[in-house]
Amino acid sequence: MSMRGFLARDDRAITQVYFRDPVVMERGEGVFLYDIEGKRYLDFSAHYSSCCLGHSNKNLITAIEAQMSKLISVSAQFSSMERIYLAEKLLSLTNGKYGKVLFGCTGSDAIEFAIKAVKHHKKGGNIITFWRGYHGATAGSAAATGKAETIQIDENISDLLPGGFIHVSPPYCYRCDYEKKYPDCDLFCLKYIKKRVAQDGCANIAGVIIEPVQAAGGVIVPPEGYMEKLKQLCEEMDSLLIFDEVVTGIGRTGTMFACEHWGIYPDILVAGKALTGGYIPGSAVLMKKDIAESMDKLTLHGHTHSAYPLMCASALANLKIIEQEKLCNNAHVVGKLLHNRLLGLKSISDKIGDIRGIGLLQGIEIVCGNGSKRADFIFAEKLYRNLLKAGVITELESSYRLESSVLILHPPLILTKEQAEEAVEIIRNVLIILLK
Ligand SMILES: Cc1ncc(COP(=O)(O)O)c(C=O)c1O
């Protein structure tokens, strides 16, 4: 059957709640995906940042197969060696800064638990969160999200969202909400949080949740000094700090966790996506000892599939491969090269408004150019589609509400310098053709 035929069947049989490209994929190998017509794509999306080892990694598959023939699943009613080993591994990877771990199935449910933990530990209170941040699709995680996703703007379902979240401006220096310039701004956006809290009359701020680098919000990297000051602000407000490292964790930014860039270990750190290597779903919430111990007293939080041995074994094998193959360092080195090559694209057109990122999480912000920073949604869409046709898969985060359009590149951590060069060359050629 043809591609068109399969897509028509997909339309008929699947509820299309998510934007889908007109491609049916068949197989993957390393950084490449192949569609059913045999066309090869450089996968710079890596299953939304999950497939850190690329596709069909033999060692990871062998470990998963071995676990499958031993024990796939056992309920949380029992322990398993795999969940103990994985929890201990995560605790050692974070230098003993955390006391305990809770496992989940997706990033969303892990964030949901982190929010519960903050509120329970602080005996209630509000949570500060950032516009443009994405934290998940379940009610609590969606309420923390600052991107006006469907659930927030569809009035038929928006009353599913719990209250108690205060959204504030992220450190998006390219488009500062306060129209200030870094460093002259003296991090006004952080100072304003205090003012906002006072004006809202919220004495009790239980926690602050932030993605160390906002990913789906447009790869927003905080400026120097921001994280340290945010941590200080949390201390002043007697609030807990949660890092949502669902995208930035597990090597993506060139360190195992992005928090290492600032030497700041938040009170709660959430990992997901690439934790398991991306073939098996799984997530983890790392908590400081006192928080974990207060949650120990609660019974019943969990999902049928949390912490099942197959997930834990996959994560253990994945982390071992990342360490053995020094993939955090690879993300740092190849990410730097990718960033520098992308910067070179700015000379082709001033439609490339900004290039930002750390490690293998890079963003290309598309604007109208000719001196205007207005987002060029139509051009960004054309670029995204034509890149796909030319064999490079990216992720387009365009939002009329947020007035920005950013192409996101987050390839597997195994990306080589040559593959990074190849992708940038394709982007360059596509840009030149579109600008003619
Ligand atoms: C930063 C961040 N947090 C949480 C989530 C939710 O993860 P999941 O889609 O696995 O539920 C995502 C998903 O894209 C994310 O990007």
The ligand as an SDF file (V2000), in Angstrom:
LIG
                    3D

 16 16  0  0  0  0  0  0  0  0999 V2000
    9.9420   19.7780   29.8510 C   0  0  0  0  0  0  0  0  0  0  0  0
    8.8600   18.7330   29.7700 C   0  0  0  0  0  0  0  0  0  0  0  0
    8.2780   18.3190   30.8900 N   0  0  0  0  0  0  0  0  0  0  0  0
    7.3290   17.3600   30.8890 C   0  0  0  0  0  0  0  0  0  0  0  0
    6.9040   16.7940   29.7090 C   0  0  0  0  0  0  0  0  0  0  0  0
    5.8340   15.7390   29.7210 C   0  0  0  0  0  0  0  0  0  0  0  0
    6.3900   14.5240   29.3870 O   0  0  0  0  0  0  0  0  0  0  0  0
    5.4910   13.3590   28.7360 P   0  0  0  0  0  0  0  0  0  0  0  0
    5.1320   13.8110   27.3630 O   0  0  0  0  0  0  0  0  0  0  0  0
    6.3800   12.1680   28.7710 O   0  0  0  0  0  0  0  0  0  0  0  0
    4.3040   13.1980   29.6050 O   0  0  0  0  0  0  0  0  0  0  0  0
    7.4790   17.2040   28.5010 C   0  0  0  0  0  0  0  0  0  0  0  0
    7.0540   16.6140   27.2220 C   0  0  0  0  0  0  0  0  0  0  0  0
    7.3750   17.0530   26.1510 O   0  0  0  0  0  0  0  0  0  0  0  0
    8.4730   18.2100   28.5260 C   0  0  0  0  0  0  0  0  0  0  0  0
    9.0330   18.6650   27.4010 O   0  0  0  0  0  0  0  0  0  0  0  0
  1  2  1  0
  2  3  1  0
  2 15  2  0
  3  4  2  0
  4  5  1  0
  5  6  1  0
  5 12  2  0
  6  7  1  0
  7  8  1  0
  8  9  2  0
  8 10  1  0
  8 11  1  0
 12 13  1  0
 12 15  1  0
 13 14  2  0
 15 16  1  0
M  END
$$$$
